């Protein structure tokens, strides 16, 4: 019975060390993805500002939509160095791998030691000879010595991990949290400015004059805006996701580091020190802040604006198709008019060369020769008149398409842009407040 309980205890401590290793490995990967997402988000903001400026350059009464962002890279993107967060996590992962192997080896020796003790009891009960008993006792003594050695190795590694955690990791995480808080505070200030600026769009519809037709350059600017806002949406989602993943992994790891790796270490197992409790409370507060932040509303607002720009792009494409049809019809009209002029010139020259007067369009009653009903000039003039009507119709369609595109663009911007920046202003404010509470909690860490 005692052997079974010991085996379960052994399995539990090995499983905890395995989970610690897994959490730290996930934290290393999440930090890498978070650093990339942070860089992508900064880049997407700059590109979106440039794309908005390029798009707005072709709009009447366009407000200054591009606002410069100031984003600190905090400590995420530090690639190396002994005191960087990246190197600290890498070292902790190496230590956790070592600890797992050492604990697994120690627990294996303990299980073997329990088996030998059970064997010795059985041999003594059966009354086996002294040679067998001495051999079993020697094995028990050797295993006991091995337990001491492996336990010392586990203790040394565990102490190194705790030391690295408290001396390097915790200050770096506190600095990172403060960096994110300052970042979102700046973001909130800029989003408030942007939110005030885009309110100008609400007055554009009634004040806008008749706009110019969409050019290929403008349509390309709209396509660029759609792709950059889409990238902005993606980078925003990734930034929040990987920050959650990173903090969640560290939260799980911190929780397990507060549990002893020694089965008989009741002093540490039952009573956490105040310092360790404060560290875990800080990490727990950070995780809760990330879980509570309403990023879905902001994400959907950006995604909705992507759809708005996509609709504008589609309407511009329709307008350009009509414009191309108008241009084709105009070229055809010019071609037919030129052809008719050439035919008329040859036709009149042929009459004048033979000394015959031009036919009297009045017909036989006027005494002159009548024109054939299928005369080439009559047919060409009919074709030209039909082509002129088609050009007029296409030009009217194009004029209406320009008005529709312009009105729809302004209407969509009027509803789309304010929604984006209102959502981002609210999100950045709530996120900033949540991180401020976490930073306040960090002040209790000694």
C-alpha positions as CSV (number, residue, x, y, z in Angstrom):
1,X,0.0,0.0,0.0
2,X,2.8,2.4,1.0
3,X,4.7,1.5,-2.2
4,X,1.6,2.3,-4.3
5,X,1.2,5.7,-2.7
6,X,4.8,6.5,-3.2
7,X,4.6,5.5,-6.8
8,X,1.6,7.9,-7.3
9,X,3.6,10.7,-5.6
10,X,6.5,10.0,-7.9
11,X,4.3,10.1,-10.9
12,X,2.7,13.4,-9.7
13,X,6.0,15.2,-9.2
14,X,7.3,14.0,-12.6
15,X,4.1,15.1,-14.3
16,X,4.4,18.6,-12.7
17,X,8.0,18.9,-13.9
18,X,6.9,17.8,-17.4
19,X,4.1,20.4,-17.3
20,X,6.6,23.1,-16.2
21,X,8.8,22.2,-19.1
22,X,5.8,22.4,-21.5
23,X,4.7,25.7,-20.1
24,X,8.1,27.2,-20.5
25,X,8.5,25.9,-24.0
26,X,5.1,27.4,-24.9
27,X,6.2,30.7,-23.3
28,X,9.4,30.8,-25.4
29,X,7.4,30.2,-28.6
30,X,4.7,32.7,-27.6
31,X,7.3,35.3,-26.9
32,X,8.7,34.8,-30.3
33,X,5.3,35.1,-32.0
34,X,4.4,38.1,-29.7
35,X,7.5,40.0,-30.8
36,X,6.7,39.3,-34.4
37,X,3.1,40.4,-33.9
38,X,4.1,43.6,-32.1
39,X,6.4,44.5,-35.0
40,X,3.7,43.6,-37.6
41,X,1.2,45.8,-35.7
42,X,3.5,48.8,-35.6
43,X,4.2,48.3,-39.3
44,X,0.5,47.9,-40.2
45,X,-0.4,51.1,-38.4
46,X,2.2,53.0,-40.4
47,X,1.1,51.5,-43.7
48,X,-2.6,52.1,-42.9
49,X,-1.8,55.7,-42.2
50,X,0.0,56.0,-45.5
51,X,-2.8,54.2,-47.4
52,X,-5.4,56.4,-45.9
53,X,-3.5,59.5,-46.9
54,X,-3.1,58.2,-50.5
55,X,-6.8,57.3,-50.6
56,X,-7.9,60.6,-49.2
57,X,-5.7,62.6,-51.6
58,X,-8.3,61.9,-54.3
59,X,-11.3,62.8,-52.1
60,X,-12.8,66.3,-51.9
61,X,-12.5,68.1,-48.6
62,X,-10.5,65.2,-47.2
63,X,-9.6,65.5,-43.5
64,X,-6.0,64.7,-42.3
65,X,-6.5,61.1,-41.6
66,X,-2.9,60.0,-41.1
67,X,-1.7,60.5,-37.5
68,X,1.8,59.5,-36.5
69,X,2.0,56.7,-34.0
70,X,4.7,56.5,-31.4
71,X,5.1,52.9,-30.3
72,X,7.9,51.8,-28.0
73,X,9.3,48.4,-28.8
74,X,9.4,47.7,-25.1
75,X,11.7,44.7,-24.4
76,X,10.1,42.2,-26.7
77,X,12.4,42.7,-29.7
78,X,15.7,42.5,-27.9
79,X,17.3,39.6,-29.7
80,X,20.0,38.6,-27.2
81,X,22.2,39.7,-24.4
82,X,22.5,38.1,-21.0
83,X,19.7,40.2,-19.5
84,X,17.2,40.1,-22.3
85,X,13.8,38.5,-21.8
86,X,14.5,36.3,-24.8
87,X,17.7,34.9,-23.3
88,X,16.2,34.5,-19.9
89,X,13.3,32.4,-21.2
90,X,15.8,30.3,-23.3
91,X,17.9,29.7,-20.2
92,X,14.9,28.8,-18.1
93,X,13.7,26.3,-20.8
94,X,17.2,24.7,-20.7
95,X,17.1,24.4,-16.9
96,X,13.5,23.0,-17.0
97,X,14.6,20.3,-19.5
98,X,17.5,19.5,-17.2
99,X,15.2,19.5,-14.1
100,X,12.7,17.2,-15.8
101,X,15.3,14.6,-16.6
102,X,16.8,14.8,-13.1
103,X,13.5,14.5,-11.4
104,X,12.5,11.6,-13.6
105,X,15.8,9.9,-12.8
106,X,15.5,10.5,-9.1
107,X,11.9,9.2,-9.0
108,X,13.0,6.2,-11.0
109,X,15.6,5.4,-8.4
110,X,13.1,6.0,-5.6
111,X,10.7,3.5,-7.1
112,X,13.6,1.0,-7.5
113,X,14.5,1.6,-3.9
114,X,10.9,0.9,-2.7
115,X,11.0,-2.3,-4.7
116,X,14.2,-3.4,-3.0
117,X,12.9,-2.6,0.4
118,X,9.8,-4.7,-0.3
119,X,12.0,-7.5,-1.6
120,X,14.1,-7.4,1.6
121,X,11.0,-7.6,3.8
122,X,9.8,-10.6,1.8
123,X,13.2,-12.3,2.1
124,X,13.3,-11.7,5.8
125,X,9.8,-13.0,6.2
126,X,10.7,-16.2,4.3
127,X,13.9,-16.6,6.2
128,X,16.3,-16.5,3.2
129,X,20.0,-17.1,3.8
130,X,22.3,-14.3,4.8
131,X,24.0,-14.1,1.3
132,X,20.7,-13.1,-0.4
133,X,19.9,-10.6,2.4
134,X,23.3,-9.0,2.2
135,X,23.1,-8.7,-1.6
136,X,19.7,-7.0,-1.3
137,X,20.9,-4.7,1.5
138,X,23.9,-3.7,-0.6
139,X,21.5,-2.8,-3.5
140,X,19.4,-0.8,-1.1
141,X,22.4,1.1,0.3
142,X,23.6,1.8,-3.3
143,X,20.2,3.1,-4.3
144,X,19.9,5.2,-1.2
145,X,23.2,6.9,-2.0
146,X,22.0,7.4,-5.6
147,X,18.8,9.0,-4.2
148,X,20.9,11.5,-2.2
149,X,23.0,12.3,-5.3
150,X,20.0,12.8,-7.6
151,X,18.1,14.7,-5.0
152,X,21.1,17.1,-4.6
153,X,21.1,17.5,-8.4
154,X,17.4,18.3,-8.4
155,X,17.8,20.7,-5.5
156,X,20.7,22.5,-7.3
157,X,18.7,22.8,-10.5
158,X,15.5,23.9,-8.8
159,X,17.4,26.6,-6.9
160,X,19.0,27.8,-10.1
161,X,15.6,28.1,-11.7
162,X,14.0,30.0,-8.8
163,X,17.1,32.3,-8.6
164,X,16.8,33.0,-12.4
165,X,13.1,33.5,-12.1
166,X,13.3,36.0,-9.2
167,X,16.5,37.9,-10.2
168,X,15.9,38.2,-14.0
169,X,12.5,37.0,-15.2
170,X,10.3,38.8,-12.8
171,X,11.9,42.3,-13.3
172,X,11.8,41.8,-17.0
173,X,8.1,40.8,-17.0
174,X,7.3,43.9,-14.8
175,X,9.2,46.1,-17.3
176,X,7.3,44.4,-20.2
177,X,4.0,45.0,-18.6
178,X,4.8,48.6,-17.9
179,X,5.9,48.9,-21.5
180,X,2.6,47.6,-22.8
181,X,0.8,49.9,-20.5
182,X,2.7,53.0,-21.8
183,X,2.2,51.7,-25.3
184,X,-1.6,51.5,-25.0
185,X,-1.7,54.8,-23.1
186,X,-0.1,56.4,-26.2
187,X,-2.4,54.5,-28.5
188,X,-5.4,55.8,-26.5
189,X,-4.2,59.4,-26.9
190,X,-3.7,59.0,-30.6
191,X,-6.9,57.2,-31.2
192,X,-8.8,60.0,-29.4
193,X,-7.2,62.5,-31.8
194,X,-8.1,60.3,-34.7
195,X,-11.6,59.9,-33.5
196,X,-12.0,63.7,-33.3
197,X,-10.5,64.1,-36.7
198,X,-12.7,61.6,-38.5
199,X,-15.8,63.3,-37.1
200,X,-15.1,65.8,-39.9
201,X,-16.2,63.1,-42.4
202,X,-19.7,63.3,-41.1
203,X,-20.1,66.7,-42.8
204,X,-18.5,65.7,-46.1
205,X,-21.7,64.3,-47.8
206,X,-23.7,67.5,-47.7
207,X,-20.7,69.8,-48.4
208,X,-19.0,67.7,-51.1
209,X,-19.0,69.1,-54.6
210,X,-19.3,67.0,-57.7
211,X,-16.2,64.8,-57.7
212,X,-13.9,63.7,-60.5
213,X,-14.2,60.3,-62.0
214,X,-12.3,57.4,-60.5
215,X,-8.8,57.0,-62.0
216,X,-6.7,53.8,-62.1
217,X,-4.4,55.4,-59.6
218,X,-7.3,56.1,-57.2
219,X,-8.6,52.5,-57.6
220,X,-5.1,51.2,-56.8
221,X,-5.0,53.4,-53.8
222,X,-8.4,51.9,-52.7
223,X,-7.1,48.4,-53.2
224,X,-3.9,49.2,-51.2
225,X,-6.1,50.6,-48.4
226,X,-8.2,47.4,-48.4
227,X,-5.1,45.2,-48.2
228,X,-3.4,47.3,-45.5
229,X,-6.5,47.6,-43.3
230,X,-6.9,43.8,-43.7
231,X,-3.3,43.4,-42.6
232,X,-4.0,45.8,-39.7
233,X,-7.0,43.6,-38.6
234,X,-4.9,40.5,-38.8
235,X,-1.9,41.9,-36.8
236,X,-4.3,43.3,-34.2
237,X,-5.8,39.9,-33.6
238,X,-2.4,38.3,-33.5
239,X,-1.0,40.8,-31.1
240,X,-3.8,40.2,-28.6
241,X,-3.8,36.4,-29.1
242,X,0.0,35.9,-28.6
243,X,0.0,38.2,-25.6
244,X,-2.7,36.1,-24.0
245,X,-0.8,32.9,-25.0
246,X,2.5,34.3,-23.6
247,X,1.0,35.4,-20.2
248,X,-1.2,32.2,-19.9
249,X,1.9,30.0,-20.4
250,X,3.9,32.0,-17.8
251,X,0.9,31.9,-15.4
252,X,0.8,28.1,-15.6
253,X,4.6,27.9,-15.1
254,X,4.6,30.3,-12.2
255,X,1.9,28.3,-10.5
256,X,3.8,25.1,-10.7
257,X,7.1,26.7,-9.6
258,X,5.4,27.5,-6.3
259,X,4.9,23.7,-5.7
260,X,7.9,21.8,-4.3
261,X,9.8,19.2,-6.4
262,X,10.7,17.5,-3.1
263,X,8.0,15.2,-1.8
264,X,9.0,15.7,1.8
265,X,9.5,19.5,1.6
266,X,6.4,20.4,3.6
267,X,7.7,23.7,4.7
268,X,7.8,25.0,1.1
269,X,4.8,23.0,0.0
270,X,2.4,24.2,2.6
271,X,3.5,27.8,3.0
272,X,4.4,30.0,0.1
273,X,6.7,32.9,0.9
274,X,5.2,36.4,0.6
275,X,7.6,37.2,-2.2
276,X,6.5,34.2,-4.3
277,X,2.8,34.9,-3.6
278,X,3.2,38.5,-4.8
279,X,4.9,37.3,-8.0
280,X,2.1,34.9,-8.7
281,X,-0.6,37.5,-7.9
282,X,1.0,39.9,-10.4
283,X,1.0,37.2,-13.1
284,X,-2.5,36.2,-12.2
285,X,-3.7,39.8,-12.4
286,X,-2.1,40.2,-15.8
287,X,-3.8,37.1,-17.1
288,X,-7.2,38.2,-15.8
289,X,-6.7,41.7,-17.4
290,X,-6.1,40.0,-20.8
291,X,-9.0,37.7,-20.4
292,X,-11.3,40.7,-19.6
293,X,-10.2,43.0,-22.4
294,X,-13.0,43.4,-25.0
295,X,-10.9,43.0,-28.1
296,X,-13.7,41.5,-30.2
297,X,-15.5,44.8,-30.6
298,X,-12.4,46.6,-31.9
299,X,-11.5,43.6,-34.1
300,X,-15.0,43.5,-35.7
301,X,-14.9,47.3,-36.2
302,X,-11.6,47.0,-38.2
303,X,-13.0,44.1,-40.1
304,X,-16.2,46.0,-40.9
305,X,-14.1,48.8,-42.3
306,X,-12.3,46.3,-44.5
307,X,-15.7,45.3,-45.9
308,X,-16.5,49.0,-46.4
309,X,-13.4,49.6,-48.4
310,X,-14.1,46.4,-50.4
311,X,-17.5,47.7,-51.4
312,X,-16.0,51.1,-52.4
313,X,-13.4,49.2,-54.5
314,X,-16.2,47.2,-56.2
315,X,-18.2,50.4,-57.0
316,X,-15.1,52.0,-58.4
317,X,-14.5,49.0,-60.6
318,X,-18.0,49.2,-62.0
319,X,-17.5,52.9,-62.7
320,X,-14.2,52.2,-64.5
321,X,-15.9,49.6,-66.6
322,X,-18.5,52.1,-67.7
323,X,-15.8,54.6,-68.4
324,X,-14.0,52.1,-70.6
325,X,-17.2,51.4,-72.5
326,X,-17.6,55.2,-73.0
327,X,-14.0,55.5,-74.2
328,X,-14.5,52.5,-76.6
329,X,-17.7,54.0,-78.0
330,X,-16.0,57.4,-78.4
331,X,-13.2,55.9,-80.3
332,X,-15.6,54.0,-82.5
333,X,-17.5,57.3,-83.1
334,X,-14.3,59.1,-84.1
335,X,-13.4,56.2,-86.4
336,X,-16.9,56.3,-88.1
337,X,-16.8,60.1,-88.4
338,X,-13.3,59.9,-90.0
339,X,-14.5,57.2,-92.3
340,X,-17.5,59.3,-93.3
341,X,-15.4,62.3,-94.0
342,X,-13.1,60.3,-96.3
343,X,-16.1,58.8,-98.2
344,X,-17.7,62.2,-98.6
345,X,-14.4,63.7,-99.9
346,X,-14.0,60.9,-102.4
347,X,-17.7,61.1,-103.3
348,X,-17.7,64.8,-104.0
349,X,-14.4,64.6,-105.9
350,X,-15.8,61.9,-108.2
351,X,-18.7,64.2,-109.3
352,X,-16.5,67.2,-109.8
353,X,-13.9,65.3,-111.9
354,X,-16.5,64.3,-114.6
355,X,-18.2,67.6,-114.6
356,X,-21.5,66.3,-113.2
357,X,-23.3,68.3,-110.6
358,X,-24.0,66.9,-107.2
359,X,-27.3,65.0,-106.9
360,X,-30.2,67.1,-105.8
361,X,-31.4,65.7,-102.6
362,X,-34.9,66.9,-103.6
363,X,-35.5,63.9,-105.8
364,X,-37.0,63.6,-109.3
365,X,-39.3,66.6,-108.8
366,X,-36.4,68.9,-108.6
367,X,-35.1,67.7,-112.0
368,X,-31.9,66.1,-110.6
369,X,-31.0,62.4,-110.3
370,X,-32.4,60.8,-107.2
371,X,-30.1,59.2,-104.6
372,X,-30.2,55.5,-104.2
373,X,-31.9,54.5,-100.9
374,X,-28.8,52.3,-100.3
375,X,-26.4,55.1,-101.0
376,X,-23.2,54.6,-98.9
377,X,-23.3,58.1,-97.5
378,X,-26.9,57.6,-96.2
379,X,-25.9,54.3,-94.5
380,X,-22.8,55.7,-93.0
381,X,-24.6,58.8,-91.7
382,X,-27.2,56.5,-90.1
383,X,-24.5,54.4,-88.4
384,X,-22.8,57.6,-87.2
385,X,-26.0,58.9,-85.7
386,X,-26.6,55.6,-83.9
387,X,-23.0,55.7,-82.6
388,X,-23.5,59.3,-81.4
389,X,-26.6,58.3,-79.5
390,X,-24.7,55.3,-77.9
391,X,-21.8,57.6,-76.9
392,X,-24.3,60.1,-75.3
393,X,-26.0,57.3,-73.4
394,X,-22.6,55.9,-72.2
395,X,-21.5,59.3,-71.1
396,X,-24.7,59.8,-69.2
397,X,-24.3,56.4,-67.5
398,X,-20.7,57.3,-66.6
399,X,-21.7,60.6,-65.2
400,X,-24.3,59.0,-63.0
401,X,-21.8,56.2,-62.0
402,X,-19.3,58.9,-60.9
403,X,-22.0,60.6,-58.8
404,X,-23.1,57.2,-57.2
405,X,-19.5,56.2,-56.5
406,X,-18.7,59.6,-54.9
407,X,-21.9,59.6,-52.8
408,X,-21.5,56.0,-51.7
409,X,-17.8,56.5,-50.9
410,X,-18.5,59.5,-48.7
411,X,-21.5,57.8,-47.0
412,X,-19.5,54.7,-46.3
413,X,-16.6,56.7,-44.9
414,X,-19.0,58.7,-42.8
415,X,-20.3,55.6,-41.1
416,X,-17.1,53.3,-41.3
417,X,-14.2,55.4,-40.1
418,X,-15.8,56.9,-36.9
419,X,-16.9,53.4,-35.9
420,X,-13.3,52.1,-36.2
421,X,-11.7,54.8,-34.1
422,X,-14.5,54.9,-31.6
423,X,-14.0,51.2,-31.0
424,X,-10.2,51.5,-30.8
425,X,-10.5,54.5,-28.5
426,X,-12.7,52.5,-26.1
427,X,-10.6,49.4,-26.4
428,X,-7.3,51.1,-25.8
429,X,-8.8,52.9,-22.8
430,X,-10.0,49.7,-21.2
431,X,-6.8,47.9,-22.0
432,X,-4.7,50.7,-20.5
433,X,-6.8,50.7,-17.3
434,X,-6.4,46.9,-17.0
435,X,-2.7,47.1,-17.4
436,X,-2.4,50.0,-15.0
437,X,-4.0,47.8,-12.3
438,X,-1.5,45.1,-13.1
439,X,1.4,47.6,-12.8
440,X,0.1,48.7,-9.4
441,X,0.1,45.1,-8.3
442,X,3.8,44.8,-9.5
443,X,4.8,47.4,-6.9
444,X,4.2,44.9,-4.1
445,X,6.9,42.6,-5.5
446,X,10.0,42.9,-3.4
